[in-house]
Amino acid sequence: MRNLFPLVLYALSVSALSPATVELVKARLKDAAKKSWELGTRAQALLELEAPSVSVFTASSIPGSPATSSSPSLNSTTLNVARLAFTNGQLDDVVGLSHEILASKQPGTLPLMRDGSSADPASNGVGMIIANWTEAQGSDFAAAASDQLTWLLSHVPRSSKGAISHRNSEVQLWSDFIYMVPPFLAYYGASTSNATLITEAHNQIKLYRDVLRDKTTGVWQHIRQGSFEDRGLWSTGNGWAAMGIMRVAATIRAAGYSSQFTDEMNDFGTWTGEVLDGMWPLITEDGLFYNYANDSKSFLDAAGTALMVASTYRAAVMFNNTKHLDVAEKVYKIISGTEVNSTSSSSTSSIAEPTGSTRKHRAVRQVHHHVQLSQLKHTNGNHELLEHTDAHPSAHLSSRASTHLTSEGWLTPVVDPHSFKKLGEHSAEGQAFVIMMYTSRNDYLSHSKLKVGARPGGTGANVVGFSTTNGNGDLNSTNGSGLTGVGNVGAGLTSGSGSTAEQRKNADYKAASFEVGTIIGAVGAVLAWVM
């Protein structure tokens, strides 16, 4: 006899983090993001939230990559996905950010932004490449991305082993670097079929891990070498490392490089698991990590905690690592402040009624991800149901009314993003981490067997109807080009005309029609299952 309970829950229950709350968090992220890495992190969070057809975690391919290079028609289709996402308004913020960065960029300089960090400006590199695909007018995104790559590879100091420094003025290794630079190297390499850059992304992670990993706990230290060190186990830094590693792995998968980089993918799974295994036993009874995970004298930090939760959901999909899902779900509910099937949305009145693409994105989120993981049984690699257990040492955690998301949408308490040992008031990166926590959980649910109306190859979790990679795309040969002279990021794209208002109007109509059809399809799937 079929078990209808999970299926009905999926169609009828509500998301733990309401769409209204997500809109508030996103609005506060926009308010707070000013620094180079804050803008880059905001762009990545928005890709995951509003343009999963382009985000590496859910994209079916990457233009210019081996997955598309052998077929001009497939490459054209993949490019059209990015252009369609732009036409539909899903890339407005990401492309807008890229325009703003280049408008402020000093002529004749290589880095995307002036910064003491060599790594932080590079966090905007992926956004530049994506903006180039859209053919948005007004900026030379391809040249800007190429200049940033040249700066990293040819001008930034390196350690004796070859690790690119996180700082421009001296050799110094920060755990933050793993989120900022290797994903950009990998994405640039994927979009130009340059396997050498993929290898370099893996190499940089390895070199950083060799220096920063605490041999006792497996958790990463924050800063080593240079004029000062921070050997503490900074929670946010470990989230940066884990999520950065998985962004590189997801890029390899979407680009069709998986079979060529089998050993590297195994490394990524192992290295991510080390961080998760070392961090989760340090979670406090309050459901948050300390700012320094093993230091009870430091303050509790919801920002690093949210990123660790997001990393745990991503690891479940990327590497079938479900070891810490139970506690991650409990912490998710503590941060979001919801009980199972809660429909409360006290913050709804704090945000204006959305219009245009904002309404569209909210409608999409209301269709998806209405199941609580506490109501699911975990699945194995074949998506066969496994018994749900509470064997984790943090099983005592319980959800309660949130004290961690204010009525205005601010995450609290948070480390000061500009002074990592101090308690802060607001954190742009913390806001982005909440969105990543939301999208990664949703993508895990979409990836699981218990979903309605799944298309072959899977669907993106946050915008309906875009298929994800199956993780085993066919591999085509690369050009084997070196680290220099990698060519135009856009793989043949030239500056094109921006979308007109009429095109946007038509796209909104089509998207709205598609979303209504998806709702009807979900209801039909439930009825068909029952009958």
Beta strands, then each sheet from edge to edge (+ up, - down):
strand 1: 173-174
strand 2: 223-224
strand 3: 289-290
strand 4: 300-301
strand 5: 414-415
strand 6: 423-424
sheet 1: 1+ 2-
sheet 2: 3+ 4-
sheet 3: 5+ 6-
end
